[in-house]
Amino acid sequence: MYTVGELLRQWRHRRRLSQLDLAIAADVSARHVSLVETGKSNPSADMILRLAEQLDVPLRERNRLLLAAGFAPRYAERPLDGDTLSAAWGAVERVLRAHEPYPALVIDRRWNIVMTNRTVDPFLADVAPDLLRPPVNMLRLGLDPRGLAPRIVNLAEMRVVLRTRIARQLAAAPDPELAALYEELLAPGSEDASHPIESEVVIPMIFNFGGRELRLFSTTTTFGTPMDITLDEVAIESYYPEDAESAAYLTNLVGA
């Protein structure tokens, strides 16, 4: 079991900061940072959170830092459908509905799908039933040959895009389950070597749907100042048509 100082040092190294860099950002002395990391000084809960804020440590891991120092966790992890998160979750539902007729979905930190809007449903019509049993994982759904993979025209490009994104996510916030999923579905392979990413402003996903090619690009939305672990770890993936033909097809698809 790591001490709080060891954990803070790991996060500092992960963020590629020197002790002086962290000290300046947190408005403390570099000597104090050194004493905390080596266990020669016992930081207060406020000091731990102060350093964690500058290191951009996820809320779940901030609780781990506090526990390592003998303090109670500061951040709750409430259910999405609970009363406490009802206002935030209501906002998410409105965002999903407002995005129709284009697809949008909510994922958690391991890319499990939490909620979708109605435009997503037609895309899942031919997916193997076991891939749709909860928790439905977006990565597995998109990359499994029994899922959406056969219909993604530029699958090799999308694998490269996803590999880069997940690698960045793991570097920012390590997670064993997501790392295992990365190794299973996204480990570099020979099938990707001959598919370099072309220079584009946005790389679209080209989807074969009913004999038509839909060109979609995505954006990711997160809560700006979450104080709950659940909200800290969810993101809204919104897909937009890249051309008028794709927009018209999606509009007709859901009758919007």
C-alpha positions as CSV (number, residue, x, y, z in Angstrom):
1,M,0.0,0.0,0.0
2,Y,1.4,3.4,-1.0
3,T,1.7,6.3,1.3
4,V,0.1,9.6,0.5
5,G,3.5,11.0,-0.3
6,E,4.3,8.2,-2.7
7,L,1.0,8.6,-4.5
8,L,1.4,12.4,-4.8
9,R,4.9,11.8,-6.3
10,Q,3.4,9.3,-8.8
11,W,0.9,11.9,-9.9
12,R,3.5,14.6,-10.2
13,H,5.7,12.4,-12.4
14,R,2.6,11.5,-14.4
15,R,2.0,15.2,-15.0
16,R,5.7,15.7,-15.8
17,L,6.1,18.4,-13.2
18,S,9.1,19.0,-11.0
19,Q,8.7,19.6,-7.3
20,L,9.4,23.3,-7.9
21,D,6.7,23.4,-10.6
22,L,4.1,21.9,-8.3
23,A,5.2,24.1,-5.4
24,I,4.8,27.3,-7.5
25,A,1.4,26.2,-8.8
26,A,0.1,25.3,-5.3
27,D,1.7,28.3,-3.6
28,V,3.8,26.3,-1.2
29,S,7.6,25.8,-0.9
30,A,9.4,23.2,-2.9
31,R,10.9,21.9,0.4
32,H,7.4,21.3,1.8
33,V,6.5,19.3,-1.3
34,S,9.7,17.3,-0.9
35,L,8.9,16.6,2.8
36,V,5.4,15.5,2.0
37,E,6.6,13.1,-0.8
38,T,9.2,11.5,1.4
39,G,6.9,11.1,4.4
40,K,8.8,13.5,6.6
41,S,5.8,15.8,6.9
42,N,2.2,14.8,7.4
43,P,0.0,17.0,5.1
44,S,-3.4,18.1,6.2
45,A,-6.5,17.1,4.2
46,D,-6.7,20.6,2.7
47,M,-3.0,20.5,1.6
48,I,-3.6,17.1,0.0
49,L,-6.5,18.5,-2.0
50,R,-4.6,21.6,-2.8
51,L,-1.8,19.6,-4.4
52,A,-4.2,17.2,-6.0
53,E,-6.1,20.1,-7.6
54,Q,-2.9,21.4,-9.2
55,L,-2.0,17.9,-10.4
56,D,-5.5,17.5,-11.9
57,V,-6.1,14.3,-10.0
58,P,-9.5,12.8,-10.7
59,L,-12.0,12.9,-7.7
60,R,-11.9,9.1,-7.2
61,E,-8.2,9.3,-6.8
62,R,-8.4,12.3,-4.5
63,N,-10.4,10.1,-2.1
64,R,-7.6,7.5,-2.4
65,L,-5.0,10.2,-1.4
66,L,-7.1,11.2,1.6
67,L,-7.6,7.6,2.7
68,A,-3.8,7.0,2.4
69,A,-3.2,9.8,4.8
70,G,-5.8,8.6,7.3
71,F,-8.6,11.0,6.3
72,A,-12.2,10.3,5.4
73,P,-13.1,10.5,1.6
74,R,-14.3,14.0,0.6
75,Y,-16.2,13.1,-2.6
76,A,-19.3,11.0,-2.8
77,E,-20.2,8.6,-5.6
78,R,-24.0,8.9,-6.0
79,P,-26.2,6.9,-8.4
80,L,-27.1,8.7,-11.6
81,D,-30.8,8.2,-11.0
82,G,-30.8,9.4,-7.4
83,D,-32.5,12.5,-6.1
84,T,-29.2,14.3,-5.4
85,L,-28.1,14.2,-9.1
86,S,-31.5,14.8,-10.5
87,A,-30.8,18.3,-11.7
88,A,-27.5,17.4,-13.4
89,W,-29.0,14.3,-14.9
90,G,-32.0,16.1,-16.1
91,A,-29.6,18.5,-17.9
92,V,-27.9,15.5,-19.6
93,E,-31.2,14.1,-20.8
94,R,-32.1,17.5,-22.3
95,V,-28.8,17.7,-24.1
96,L,-29.4,14.2,-25.6
97,R,-32.9,15.0,-26.7
98,A,-31.9,18.4,-28.1
99,H,-29.2,16.8,-30.2
100,E,-31.7,14.7,-32.2
101,P,-31.9,13.9,-35.0
102,Y,-28.2,13.3,-34.6
103,P,-26.8,10.5,-32.4
104,A,-25.5,11.2,-28.9
105,L,-24.7,9.0,-25.9
106,V,-23.3,9.2,-22.4
107,I,-20.4,7.0,-21.4
108,D,-18.6,6.4,-18.1
109,R,-14.8,6.3,-17.5
110,R,-14.6,2.8,-18.9
111,W,-16.6,3.6,-22.0
112,N,-19.7,1.8,-20.8
113,I,-22.9,3.4,-22.3
114,V,-25.1,4.9,-19.6
115,M,-27.7,6.6,-21.8
116,T,-28.4,7.3,-25.5
117,N,-30.9,9.4,-27.5
118,R,-33.3,7.7,-29.8
119,T,-31.1,8.2,-32.9
120,V,-28.7,5.6,-31.6
121,D,-31.2,2.7,-31.6
122,P,-31.3,2.1,-35.4
123,F,-27.5,1.8,-35.5
124,L,-27.7,-1.2,-33.2
125,A,-30.3,-3.2,-35.1
126,D,-27.8,-5.9,-36.4
127,V,-25.5,-6.1,-33.4
128,A,-25.1,-9.4,-31.7
129,P,-27.4,-9.6,-28.7
130,D,-24.7,-10.4,-26.2
131,L,-22.9,-7.1,-27.0
132,L,-26.1,-5.3,-26.0
133,R,-26.3,-6.9,-22.5
134,P,-25.5,-4.3,-19.8
135,P,-23.1,-2.9,-19.3
136,V,-22.8,-2.2,-23.0
137,N,-19.3,-1.1,-23.8
138,M,-18.9,1.5,-26.6
139,L,-15.4,0.3,-27.5
140,R,-16.4,-3.4,-27.7
141,L,-19.6,-2.4,-29.6
142,G,-17.6,-0.4,-32.2
143,L,-14.7,-2.7,-32.6
144,D,-16.1,-6.2,-32.3
145,P,-16.7,-8.0,-35.7
146,R,-20.2,-8.8,-34.4
147,G,-20.9,-5.2,-33.6
148,L,-20.5,-2.1,-35.6
149,A,-17.0,-2.8,-37.0
150,P,-18.1,-4.3,-40.3
151,R,-20.1,-1.1,-41.1
152,I,-17.3,1.3,-40.3
153,V,-15.7,2.0,-43.7
154,N,-12.6,3.6,-42.2
155,L,-12.2,1.2,-39.3
156,A,-8.4,1.2,-39.4
157,E,-8.4,5.0,-39.1
158,M,-10.9,4.9,-36.2
159,R,-8.7,2.3,-34.4
160,V,-5.8,4.7,-34.6
161,V,-7.9,7.6,-33.3
162,L,-9.3,5.6,-30.5
163,R,-5.9,4.1,-29.5
164,T,-4.5,7.6,-29.2
165,R,-7.5,8.8,-27.2
166,I,-7.5,5.9,-24.8
167,A,-3.8,6.0,-24.3
168,R,-4.1,9.6,-23.4
169,Q,-6.9,8.8,-21.0
170,L,-5.0,6.1,-19.3
171,A,-2.0,8.4,-18.9
172,A,-4.1,11.0,-17.3
173,A,-6.1,8.5,-15.0
174,P,-4.8,4.9,-15.0
175,D,-7.6,2.3,-14.8
176,P,-6.8,-1.5,-14.9
177,E,-10.1,-2.4,-16.5
178,L,-9.8,0.2,-19.3
179,A,-6.2,-0.8,-19.8
180,A,-7.2,-4.5,-20.2
181,L,-9.9,-3.4,-22.7
182,Y,-7.3,-1.4,-24.6
183,E,-4.9,-4.4,-24.8
184,E,-7.8,-6.6,-26.0
185,L,-9.3,-4.3,-28.6
186,L,-6.8,-1.6,-29.5
187,A,-3.3,-3.1,-29.2
188,P,-1.3,-2.0,-32.3
189,G,-1.5,-4.6,-35.1
190,S,-0.3,-5.1,-38.6
191,E,-3.7,-4.3,-40.0
192,D,-3.2,-0.6,-38.9
193,A,0.3,-0.1,-40.2
194,S,-0.8,0.8,-43.7
195,H,-3.5,3.2,-42.7
196,P,-1.9,6.4,-41.6
197,I,-4.2,9.2,-40.5
198,E,-4.6,11.7,-43.3
199,S,-4.3,15.4,-42.6
200,E,-7.8,16.7,-42.0
201,V,-9.3,19.3,-39.7
202,V,-11.6,16.6,-38.2
203,I,-11.4,12.9,-38.9
204,P,-14.9,11.6,-39.6
205,M,-16.2,8.2,-38.9
206,I,-17.6,6.9,-42.2
207,F,-20.5,4.6,-41.5
208,N,-22.2,2.3,-44.0
209,F,-25.9,2.5,-43.1
210,G,-28.5,0.9,-45.4
211,G,-26.2,1.1,-48.4
212,R,-25.4,4.8,-47.7
213,E,-22.2,6.3,-46.4
214,L,-22.8,8.5,-43.4
215,R,-19.9,10.8,-42.5
216,L,-20.0,11.8,-38.8
217,F,-17.6,13.6,-36.5
218,S,-17.8,13.7,-32.7
219,T,-17.4,16.1,-29.8
220,T,-17.0,15.2,-26.1
221,T,-18.7,17.2,-23.3
222,T,-18.0,16.9,-19.6
223,F,-19.2,18.7,-16.5
224,G,-17.1,21.7,-15.8
225,T,-16.8,21.7,-12.0
226,P,-18.1,18.4,-10.7
227,M,-17.9,17.6,-7.0
228,D,-19.3,14.1,-7.3
229,I,-17.3,11.2,-8.6
230,T,-20.2,10.0,-10.9
231,L,-20.4,13.3,-12.6
232,D,-16.6,13.6,-12.8
233,E,-16.4,10.4,-14.8
234,V,-19.2,10.7,-17.4
235,A,-19.0,12.3,-20.8
236,I,-21.4,13.0,-23.6
237,E,-20.3,11.9,-27.0
238,S,-22.2,13.8,-29.6
239,Y,-22.1,13.0,-33.3
240,Y,-22.6,15.5,-36.1
241,P,-23.0,15.1,-39.8
242,E,-20.1,16.2,-41.9
243,D,-22.2,16.8,-45.0
244,A,-25.7,17.7,-46.1
245,E,-26.5,14.2,-47.3
246,S,-25.7,12.7,-43.9
247,A,-27.7,15.3,-42.1
248,A,-30.7,14.7,-44.4
249,Y,-30.5,10.9,-43.9
250,L,-30.4,11.2,-40.1
251,T,-33.3,13.6,-40.1
252,N,-35.4,11.2,-42.1
253,L,-34.2,8.2,-40.0
254,V,-35.9,9.5,-36.8
255,G,-38.6,11.6,-38.3
256,A,-37.4,14.8,-36.8
